[in-house]
Amino acid sequence: MHRLPATPAPGLSPAGHGEGPTWDADRGELLWVDITAGQVRRATIGADGSLTETGVHRGGDTVGAVVPAADGGWLLAADGGFTHLGADGTARVLISLAGEGGTEADGGTRMNDAACDPAGRFLAGTMAFDERPGAGALYRLDLDGTVTTVLDDLTVSNGIGWSPDGGTVYLADSGPGVVHAFDYDLGSGAFGEGRVLLRFDGDDGVADGLTVDDEGCLWTALWGGGQVRRWSPDGELLAVVEVPGVTQTSSCAFAGPGRDLLVVSTSAHGLDDAARAAQPDAGRLFTARPGVTGPPATPYRGPLAGLRQES
């Protein structure tokens, strides 16, 4: 099994609740979010792996994920629905999903992790602020603007990614600490038969965000574990990336001109004063070169107006 260290990216301020690194190949930019600050952040990546921040935009009270939009700007899973962030930084709510939204004080829910399938559909999950079991769901925004509930009774719907052929979709539910693998119909976006591919007991952390590399192997960030792990499609552990001095590794993606730089987001969310003092790099991005490449983010290819939720 291969082990290698990640290093903190210099020159970038830490996020409070960093998540969701995403490589926008068309713009040559790294995107990521600060969930609780409601921010979308952008940076360029040099050939040497250096990151230079190019913009910070407010997308809502909370922003769980960002993807590029084929019609311009970016699509966000924000607050209790979907928001379009224009190139000028203007955020426009596209749809608030029935049953989602609210605040931590009233026991509400918020959008969490999300990604586009290879066809350009947007799949986004939710969670309750208090992480109560069964309050999360997974939604699919189709290419005609229809929003459909794909899965319910989730707890913390988290990282999602597809095999290179599009025939398998992986989904983490961080509540019970599992990663599911479902058969996937790329023509319709339908989920088929599923199984639990990975199960975590909490001692090493639980799977949070994830990505799938060009060889079809799965990379999972371990919240509470300070690691990113690489797995074969059959669940065999192949490699470990150690993220020093930080426990809450939240997600990962391949980025940069060669798509060979693994970018790892981390979070300081929920840490008490002592833990924050012990983890000064919590919230920063980390990078490593593990010797493989990964695909760029697929843009959302549907409409940016007239979205409707199926009853």
Buried (B, 14 or more C-beta within 10 A) or exposed (E): EEEBEBEBBEEBEBBBBBBBBBBBBEBBBBBBBBBBBBBBBBBBBEEEBBBEBEEBBBBBBBBBBBBBBBBEBBBBBBBBBBBBBBEEEEBEBBBBBEBBBBEEEEEBBBBBBBBBBBBBBBBBBBBBBEEBEEBBBBBBBBBEBBBBBBBBEBBBBBBBBBBBEBEBBBBBBBBEBBBBBBEBEBEEBEBEEBEEBBEBEEEBBBBBBBBBBEEEBBBBBBBBBBBBBBBEBEBEEBBBBBBEBBBBBBBBBBBBBEBBBBBBBBBBBEBEEEEEEEBEBBBBBBBBEBEBBBBBBBBBBBBBEEBEBEE
